[in-house]
């Protein structure tokens, strides 16, 4: 890794501090930037996400995308975590921590709303930011893209029923405009741009030209990540300063569920014999959240000033720092992970002659 990448955690911490400070000192600027949105999707943030994900998408050869089927175990693990484990584990953690342990320290009239916000957050799997996490762990880019596409398709039909079941509501108003526009802005448009640029570079200078372009774009991608952090924390700088205890308590179940789901996905992939380049993004996809949709749904259902909206915003605040720690764990444990795969492979080789 470059010096900049090696100290990424430090830059992230500085951006969080700068964002909170600027949000408190010049709230009008961030309010103006935050108002530049369509269907509750912030356009400046969307542009920054393009700068983050397009360099990762440039690496993908769509002609070879069909090869991702050989990673069916990783796809199965990720889908299991995202749709059968994460929403329900978050509901359980919300009820334990917010509804019971932390109840005396939180506003009594917002307890149920806080839990609802946590459930909304967990029921929406991450999309665009996953490309950043996958790139940092040297994940298989075609697997990451295919998994994001599958999650987007499932989210259209599964988000409302799962949230409705866990919240005990008969009908959930899904902000369809936000969901569909987010998919178009964060996935469809970057994919189109990246593939047009990829083909142009390969036609003009071959793989060498493409590699040179990727080397130049990598710092821009990380800079866009840091700029996004400044914006996101700037948007909520006032809330962080005004309600530090509430935000800290809400962060506890969110952080626990990130590590729980990432760890479970990672171990299940190792147990199934999946490659580390698939297990890494699988764990990260299973742990992170589609916070744009969660925030929009919370505002639509419960109102802008509700506890549910605040809980989803806390998810935004902890997303990057916590996910970076997961990236470090996945990267540092690669040797341990691959030793397990080698042991299973050797056992299968030894068992083959006996079966014959």
C-alpha positions, 0 to 999 in steps of 0.5 A: 500500500502507498503511504496515503493508504497505510495511514488511511485510518488517521486521515479518516479520523481527521476528516471526522473531526473536521466535518463535525467542526465545520458542521458546527461552525458553518452549518449554513454551508452544509445545509445548502449542500444537503439541500441539493437532492432529488428524492432524498438522494444527495447529488454532491454525495452521489458525485463523490461516490462516482469518484470512489467506485468508478476506479474499482469498476474499471477493473471489471471485465464484463465479458468474464462476469459469468465466471463469478458462478464458480463463487456460488458458495460466497454468494450463498453466504452473503445472501444468507447473512444479508437477508436471513441474519442481519435484520433479525440480529439487529432487531434483537440487539436493538431490543436488548440494548435500546429497549432494555439496558440503555432505556434509563438513559434515553428519552422514553418516548423515542425508544420504539422509534430508535429501535425502528431506525436500527431495523431500517438500517439493517434491512438495507444491504450496502451498495456503492460503498462496498466497491471501496471496501472490496478494493481495500481487501483486494476482493474479487471485483466481479463477485462484488459487482454481481453480489451488489446487483443481486442485493439490489434486485432482492431489496426491491421485493424484500425490504418492505416485507422484512421491515413490516414484519419486524416493526409489526406494521401492516403496511410500509411506505417504501420510498421507491423513488429513493431506492430506484434513483439510488440504484441508478446513480450509484450503480448503473451510471458508474458501471456505464461510465467505467465500461466506456472508459475501459474499452477506450483505454484498451483500444488505444493503449491496451492493458498498460494504458488501463493500468496507468489510468488506474494508478492515477485514479486510485488517490482520487478515489481515496480523496473522494472517500475522505471528502464524503466523510467531511460532508456526512459528518458536517451534515450532522455536526450539530446533532453530534454535539447536541446529543453525544450520549444518545448517539454513543448509545445508539452506536453500540448495537450498530457496531456489534452487529457489524462485527457479528455479521462480518465475522459470521460471513467470514467464518462461513466462507472459510468453512465452505472453502471459498477463496479469500478474495471472495470471503473478504467482500462477502464479509464486508457486504454482509456487515455494511448498510445502504444508509441512503435508503435507510435514512429516507425510509426513516424520514418517510415513516417517522419524520425528520426529527424522529428517533428513527431518523437519528438512529439511521444517521448514527449508522452513517456516522459509524459506517466508515470507521468501523468498516475500515477496522473490518478491512484491517481484520480481514487483511491481517487474517489472510494467512490464517484464512488460507491455512484453513483452506489448504488444510481442507484441500489436503484432507480432500486429496488424502480422502480421494484414494481411500474412496476409490 
